[in-house]
């Protein structure tokens, strides 16, 4: 096999590795959201409803980024 054949066989694996690396960002974001939300609830328990609402919205936005990343692997295949 030539180098070009090896590179052509590797494109699917590169897309999988790329998504795996791209999933780190939303994972860190979700951890920060819930970590800070827990601290906020400990400091001000009377604001639990507002804090929880903001946590859920932030979680949804972070997960939307992860879903967009996985869909792009199918939309623009290498």
C-alpha positions, -999 to +999 in steps of 0.1 A: +000+000+000+012+035-008+010+064+016-021+078-002-039+045+003-030+045+040-043+081+043-076+073+026-081+044+050-074+067+079-100+094+072-129+077+091-107+073+122-095+109+121-131+121+122-138+099+152-108+113+170-117+148+161-152+144+176-137+129+207-115+159+212-143+183+204-165+166+231-140+177+258-153+213+256-189+207+263-179+182+290-158+208+308-186+233+304-212+211+320-189+204+349-184+242+354-221+249+352-231+223+378-201+230+400-209+267+402-246+260+405-240+239+435-219+266+451-246+292+444-273+269+460-251+265+491-247+303+494-282+313+486-308+285+491-337+309+487-328+315+451-329+278+442-356+281+415-337+308+395-304+291+399-318+257+388-334+273+358-302+289+347-283+256+352-307+238+330-305+264+303-267+264+304-266+226+303-289+226+272-266+251+254-235+230+262-251+198+250-264+215+219-227+222+210-219+185+215-248+174+193-238+199+166-203+185+167-214+149+162-238+158+134-210+177+115-192+144+113-220+130+092-228+162+072-192+168+061-176+133+059-138+133+053 
